[in-house]
Amino acid sequence: MSTVAANALTARWASGLDGGQTVLSGAGVHPLLALLARYAAGPARDELLAVAPDPAGFDLDSSPTTRLALAAWARRDLPLADRWRREVPAAMRGELTGDPARDRAALDEWAATHTDGLVPRLPVPVTPATAMVLASALSLRTAWAAPFRDAWCQPTAGPWRGRRLAGLSRLGHDLDALRVADTAAGPLSLLTVRGAEDVDVVLALGAPQRGAAEVLPAAVGALDAPGGLPVAAGPGVDEQVVDAADDRPELLVTTVGFTVSADHDLLARAELFGLATAAGDGDHFPGIARFLAVSQARQSVTATFGATGFRAAVVTAIAMRAGSAPRPVTVRKRRVRLDVDRPFGFLAVHRPSGLVLLAGWVTAPDGRA
């Protein structure tokens, strides 16, 4: 399924992160890779299918919180394949005029419209040499089923120690929202913050020495993993028995709100996205047009977690250039071969008169008789 492949892509991508703050979306890249795979050929197709094996899209049409839009713009003089024109809906196809300013404005407007302005620009520039641009826009907005309340906090340990932060807190009774997974990255505390409709956000906390490259892939892998460790074994968890007026268990959560934005150059890790061959010259996408190659692949992402809900937007774009075909054979010619590989004679001739100046015979080319 597309979900499995997209999640696997997200996990592999996250495993290469450094310690810096960032956000990424395999789900934003996957539809474009699957689309390219459908119309690719040869090694480029094999590499894309290894990353995006399922051409089916995500079932988001009925989601009240999440939207996915796809679009493709081709330069007006690009001879598109009949299959592409026949199979790709006209509503999804646009035209590049060759005027960079005009095309830039149109593509930026598309990105802003499909992300409610959260990502106002398409992440790839457009030049007169750009033959085609493919783009996806993924946006979501959800309110929490149980909102947090704003509460200042001042951590006493860890890298935020001593800082006064704009925190969030929530007291509830659903202990099942917190579980501790036993992973290759060690115990992970996974808190599911339930959305009011069809999107949840899982907060994943690992041991202090574990970074994004370990925690994020492990968290992705643990989403559907059965079982787990006792809650008390989770990083950041403190379990106590206290006096109270009733016996209903309580879950007190304190965290911080955040806004995280990032830009990614996908060709910097072309192999991860199945684009290594596609980025080189060749006839990789005959189902779209002859001799296309990927010239740029980038993603822009932003996400905000607040007291009342979560919103995020992702725009991923792949730009393509048109290569050149091998020169066609236009004439045929006769080719004769001579191998001078035994004793031979020679003549010295005066060209204006045809006078033979001398004649000779060679039996020892190295000068020895």
Disulfide bonds with the S-S distance in Angstrom:
none
